[in-house]
């Protein structure tokens, strides 16, 4: 097989295929990691909103930003 004007033997061809397969694998892992991160952020936001609704729905603009008021 010739690639970019260079003839590849069996070992080089196997190495090229292995690298491309590894690249595809890492792209899939990266995409799933991003999906998991997005899911967790949505879950945490929803959980926080539910908790605030149970506590009486205090308006965040009423607080002065500290534990002592």
Phi, psi and omega per residue, in radians:
X1 nan 2.477 3.124
X2 -1.998 2.274 3.128
X3 -2.314 2.089 -3.106
X4 0.945 0.686 3.078
X5 1.402 0.085 3.131
X6 -2.036 2.318 3.131
X7 -1.393 2.252 -3.134
X8 -1.815 2.305 3.063
X9 -1.559 -3.061 -3.049
X10 -1.071 -0.730 -3.111
X11 -1.189 -0.732 3.115
X12 -1.170 -0.670 3.108
X13 -1.141 -0.735 3.090
X14 -1.091 -0.725 3.110
X15 -1.104 -0.722 3.124
X16 -1.126 -0.784 3.124
X17 -1.127 -0.693 3.119
X18 -1.104 -0.771 3.129
X19 -1.116 -0.714 3.118
X20 -1.159 -0.658 3.091
X21 -1.144 -0.739 3.112
X22 -1.112 -0.696 3.089
X23 -1.077 -0.791 3.112
X24 -1.088 -0.702 3.114
X25 -1.068 -0.823 -3.114
X26 -1.177 -0.555 3.061
X27 -1.131 -0.735 3.093
X28 -1.109 -0.758 3.125
X29 -1.087 -0.750 -3.135
X30 -1.094 -0.750 3.130
X31 -1.130 -0.740 3.113
X32 -1.147 -0.637 3.090
X33 -1.106 -0.745 3.101
X34 -1.107 -0.717 3.116
X35 -1.110 -0.710 3.115
X36 -1.131 -0.705 3.115
X37 -1.114 -0.760 3.114
X38 -1.103 -0.747 3.124
X39 -1.069 -0.777 -3.106
X40 -1.124 -0.711 3.119
X41 -1.120 -0.738 3.092
X42 -1.105 -0.734 3.131
X43 -1.098 -0.774 -3.125
X44 -1.154 -0.686 3.112
X45 -1.135 -0.776 3.124
X46 -1.109 -0.725 3.129
X47 -1.112 -0.733 3.129
X48 -1.147 -0.706 3.111
X49 -1.129 -0.712 3.097
X50 -1.111 -0.728 -3.141
X51 -1.124 -0.737 3.118
X52 -1.159 -0.619 3.123
X53 -1.169 -0.662 3.107
X54 -1.198 -0.563 -3.099
X55 -1.400 -0.043 3.100
X56 1.981 0.044 3.071
X57 1.129 0.775 3.134
X58 -1.087 2.479 -3.110
X59 -1.375 2.201 -3.105
X60 -1.119 -0.380 3.138
X61 -1.302 -0.287 3.125
X62 -1.325 -0.498 -3.096
X63 -1.361 2.673 -3.113
X64 -1.743 0.103 2.990
X65 1.643 0.053 -3.139
X66 -2.372 2.878 -3.106
X67 -1.247 -0.306 -3.120
X68 -1.797 0.175 3.062
X69 1.859 nan nan
